[in-house]
Amino acid sequence: MANYGKIVTPISVLVIAVGGGLAGAGDIEPYIFGPVLGVGILLFFIGLSRWVQGKDRKIMGQIVRPKAAARSSTVWALLFFNLTPFVLINNEGLYNFEFPIPFPISILLDESQTSIDRYYPWMLAVFITFHVIWLACLLLSGKFPKMINILTNLVITLSLSFWMAFGSQFLLWTFFEQKINLPIFSELLQYHNVASITDLLVPLVISAGIIIVALIFLLRALRNLQISFANLTVKGSKRIISLVFLIVVYLLAIAPLGIGIYISLQNYSLIASYVNYIGVVFLAIGIFRAATTLLNSAKEMSKQIEAEGDKSVKGISFGIKSAIFVLIFFLAWAPIVLPLVDQGENSKSYSIYNPDWNGWSNFRLELEDAKYEVRSVQSSISTIAQLNSSKHIILVVGGPNLFYNPASEIPFLLTAFNTNFSMMVCDDHGTAGSLLTASFIASLGATGDIGAATPLTFFPNGILIDNESYWENVNPEFPVIQDFSGHEISSGVSKVVLGHATAFLGGEFLSGFGWEYIGQTSGHYSFIDVDGDKKYDQAKDVYPFPSAISGILGDQGGAMGLMGEIVDQGIPLGGYAQTVFSVKEIALNAPTRDQNGTFSSRMFCATDATWLNNELTSVMAFDNMKMGKQVVDWLACGRSPEDTIVIFDEAHIAPDSPTWNLRRTELSSAASFGAVQGYLNWMSTNPILGIVYPLFALQTFRTWIPKEGNKKKMQLKDLEAYERDKARLKFRTSSFFAQKINWYRQHKKYRQALLQLFRRLERKVNRILGDSGDRTLFTLMKFIQQEHGTYYSKDIYARIEKFFEKMFRLKSGKDTIKEEGEFEYLFLEMAWVSDKI
C-alpha cells in the first residue's frame, strides 16, 4: 500500500498557508480562518506520522517494527502535548484566562501575567523541558525505539486523561447557575445567562462529546501503552526496576482522571442534582481500564522474566490468595507505617489533632494540662464500652457532619446513659440533631423517665446574627454571648464569641423541652437568618414544620386547630433572645437498675462548634477556653480529672480540606485505621457473624495449610504445572513466535496465526499424501496409519485426527478461534502432531 503521508503532508502545508493568509488579511473573522488552520494542523500531523512510520500502516505501534512505531508516536506526542488542557485540583485559574481552554501555549501567551504566576508558574519550565526531551526522542528513536515508544505513548495517554478531566469540568460548568465568569460560556458560547437544561442543550452535547470521545481515544492509548510494554525486553537483573517503572508510568497516565473525580465530587449543581456524578462514571471507566491493562502488562512482563531460564526467578503469580495476604499485611502494618507519613495530624475542622486555626488542638492541650486523660474515637463510639468502667466517661462531639449508625450507636447509648457517662455536643449545621434524637431514645430507655431523658432538640437552618452584641470590627455573624445564667459552667465567664452558629428552636420556651439554658444572645436584635440576606424577615426567617403535622392539628378544631394554623405558618426565628448553650442533668448518684451502685450522667449542648477552635480560644478578650474547661469539669459530675476520661469523636467529622482528603473521604492515618477498626469491631460483636467466624477460620486454615499426606501430591501437581507453564512460556516468548505471530496475538487474530503456522505442517502432509488426488481427512489418516501401523495406539490416532479435523475447519472458514487459551492449546497440539507424523 502506498504511503499516503507523502501526499497528505504537502496538502496540509497548503491548507495551513491558506488559513494563515486568511488570518493575515485582517478583515476575516476568526471563526472562518480558525477551522481552516485547525484542519491543516491536524492533517499535517496525520500525514507526517504516516510518512515517518513507513509503508505498512498495520505495524504502527506494534512490536514487529519498533523504530517505525517510535517515530510515529513521537510525532503524535508533540501534537497531544500542545493540545493538552491542564486542569488542576485548584482550578480557579481556569476562570482568569482569556482563552477558554488552558492549552500550554494559550496559558503562556495570556495577557494576565499575575494569573500565570499564581496558577501556572511552572508552565514555562514544563513547556521548554518537554520540547527539549521531545527533540532528543526524535533523534534517538532509531537507537532506543522501545523506551521512546513507551515515553511518547505515556504523553499521549496523559493528554487524553487531561481531556477527560476537562470534559468533566466542562459538564460541571454547564450546570453552574452563574457562568458569567467563565470565558468559554461568556465569550465563546454565549450561554452565561442560561439556566434551564433545555436551553443548555448545545454546551451539554459539547461536554458529553468531549468526555465520550476522550474516553474512546484513551482506551486506545492505553492499549498502545500496553503493547509498548509488551515490546520491552526485560532482563532478570532489571526485573524489579522494570515492574516499578511499569507501575509509575500507569499511575502518571491516569493521575488526571483522579483530578477529574476530585473536581466532580467537590462541586454540585443548583440546576440539576447529582449531575456531577455523571463525569465520575466515565472517569471511573478509564481508571478501571487502566488497572486492567496494568495487570495485563505485569503478567506479560513476569512471563517474559520467567521464560529467561533463570531458575531462581519464579516470576509473579498474583492470585486471590496473594491479594488477601497483601491486604492483611497492609492492614496489620498500617497503624505503624501511616503515622510516619502524616505525623498523626490532619486538616479536619474541630479535630483535636489539627493545629491550624480551625482545629481543637488547643482545647485538647488545655484538658491534658488539667490532668484529664484525653483520647479519641476513630471508628464507632460503641468502642467506648471497652474502657475502664470505674472511671467517668465524657464523650465530646464537635461539629459532626456524618450520620451516626443507629445499629451500633443507639444500643451503646442505651447502656451508656445507665453508667457514669456524660456528653458534650457542639453542633455546626451538621448531624448533631440525629445524635441528640438517638440520645433522647437511649436516655429515655435508660432512665424510664421522660423528664430525666435528654430532650428532643431542633436546630433551625440558618446563621445566627446579633446586631447588638457581636465581635467588634468583624460582623454580626460572630455574635458575642454576654447573657449567662447563674450556672457553675458560666461562673466567671463574661464574654464568649461564636462563629456562624445557629440556635436552639424555642428560645425562652426551651425549658419546656427539658433543657436548662445557660447562655443566650441579646433580646430584640438577634435572629436566625434563613435566606442569607442578613435582614430579619418574619415571612422567610421561620422554622417550617412538616405539613403532615400541621394538617393533623388543623383538623382537630378549637385550640388544637389554632395551634395547627400557627405551626403551618412556621415558628418565627427572631424578635427574642436565641439560646446557644444549654445543659441537662440526667442523673446524679442515681441507683443503677440492679441496685448495686450509683451512676451520674449529664449533657451539655452548644449550637456552635467554632467557639472552641484554636482561633477563637486564642483571643484574650473572650472567655471561650475558660468556659470550655468548666463545661468538662461540670460533666465530670464531681469526679477528679484523674478519674475521668475525655473521649473526642473524630470518626464523625468529615474533612473539608483537599490535603490528604478526597471530598468526604479522609485518608489520614488515624481515620484509615479507624475505618478498618470500626468494621472489625462491628463484625466481631455481631451475633450472626460470630457463628460464621469459626467456620470461616477453619476453612481458611484447611485451604492455606495443607495436610501432611497431601504434600507429595501437591509437589507432583506443582511440578506438572511448572512443566506445562514452561512449555507455554516458551511458546509465547520464543524468537520465532515473537517475530512472526505476536502481532496476530495482540490483535486477537488467532485463526490467521494458526493457519500461518500450519503451513509448515502442510508440507509434511503433502509428502505423506504424495500424488494422491484425494486429500480428505479420511485419506490422510489412512496414509498415516499405513506408515506407523500398530506402533501408535488408537488414542494417538484419534488425537491426530481430531487436530487435523479442527485445522481443516479453520482453513475452510467453518470455524474460528476466539480465546487465547485455545490458540495456545492448538499450537502445542501442532508441535505434538508434527513430531508424531
C-alpha angles and dihedrals in degrees: 000000000000119000101250090189089082088060101037095049097059090043090053090052089055092049091050090049091052091049091048090050092052090049092050093050090079098212097069118101118240092238088065104046094031096070090043091055091044094052091046094052092047092049089048094057093042092051096042094049090049091047097052096044096064136238104309108071092186091072095058107135093354131126098248093071109023094166092057091046092050093050093048096046090047091058092048092048090060091055096044095049093052090048095048115123103218103216114179134190089252094054098169087109090070088068094054104053124091095220109070097221118057100229115162095249093044090052093049093047095047115122094225102085089173091061091049092050091047103043108016108025090142097052097093092051092047091047094052094040093052095051092048091051090044092055090049090050091051092051094044098041090105094051102041103020098151097053093041090050089056094048095047093046087051089056091050093048092046091051092051090049089055089049090055090050089049090049091054090048090049089052090052091048090052091061097042111119092217114044100156093110094050111096094203090060102032098043109019106031101020092220100121094114097046118103107163124090092231093056091044093061095113098052089039091057090046094051093045090047092052092051096045097043091045090050092051092050091042091057089051092047091051088052091052090048090053091050089049091057091045087058092053115102111222121200120207095245091055099043096108093047090048093052092048090048090050093053094045092051093052093046091052091047094057099033092103089055088061089050089052092051091049091051092047094051093045094056135061134188128240090198102051125012122236093006088129089070092063092076091046090062093056093042090051090053089056092049092048091051091048090052092052093048089048090054091046091050090049090051092050091049094047092049090049090052091049092050092059091085096241102142092197089065117072096176122224123311108181113175135150093284092052090049092052091047093050090048093051090045091052094047091049094053099034096091089056102038103038096058087060087063102050100015090235092289127122140180100236117133113251093014114143088219094055110097093185125101094273096050132094097226093118091055090051091050091049091055093045090052087054088058095253116148104238123198137160136224115225097173130023120346086228087082087075087078088072093064127100105292093204091070128073112253123213116190112202116198114186121184100336114191101167121082120254118239108244090200092066109014099054095048088051093049091048088063098034097059089057090058137054094295134136134178135214112194123186112183124207106181088291141100100309088109092064090046092052090049089053089047091053091053093045097045091046089054091046098049102026087216120104089201092059096042124100105273124247107260133201126192116197118223110249144068122286111236126187113186093184102049118028140129107292116244091011118073142273090266085078099062119190112222113218102151107089132164122232093266119138090240090065095042108134091003116127106161133022121176124211130195126217091334133161129214142231116277108246106039109197091009092059091105087066087068092052102261125125110217119221101170137029143161128256118291120251100008101061128082143147111260106218102170096042098239092119090233128104112246117179091205097051107025096071137115108243118214119211111275090232092064095045090046093054092049092046092055092057098072126211119046092344090053091051089051089051091055091050093048091047090060091050133244112284115241099204145049094067140062114287116222115226104165124048138161137199128196107211098176138346117196088334119164116260120239093259090050090230097116147344134265138196127208132176138172132211122187131187128183093220135051100190092073088082099042121118094258100053096038089055095059105100093203091070133060098220096125093045093052092046091054091048091050090059091046090054093046089055087071094222096315119133120249089251089060094046132081118200112205120194116204105228095159096075098050112096117208121253100188130078091228106113089337137104110204105292096350115094119211099187120127095248095048094045091052091043092053091054092043091051092056091045091051091049094047094045093051097041108108094212095049088045088069094047097046098075092048091048092049092049093051091047093054091047091052099044099036110048124206120263093246093056097053095090091048090050092049091052091046091050090049092052091047090049093052091047093048090046091056091048092048090051088051093050099044106032115124092243094054094040093053101038109024109024094086091057091048093049089054093042093241092143097154093057091048093052093047090051091050091044091064091080092053091046090062089059090047091052091052090050094049094043113177095345112135092205107080100168125132091255092055092046093053090047091056092045092052091048091053098047101026117181092342088096122056124235090256091058092049090048091051092050091048092049091053095049091046090056093047094048089052090050091049093051092048094244093118139029142193120241104164127065091219092060089047091054091046093053091047091054090046089052091055091048094048091047090057093047098051 
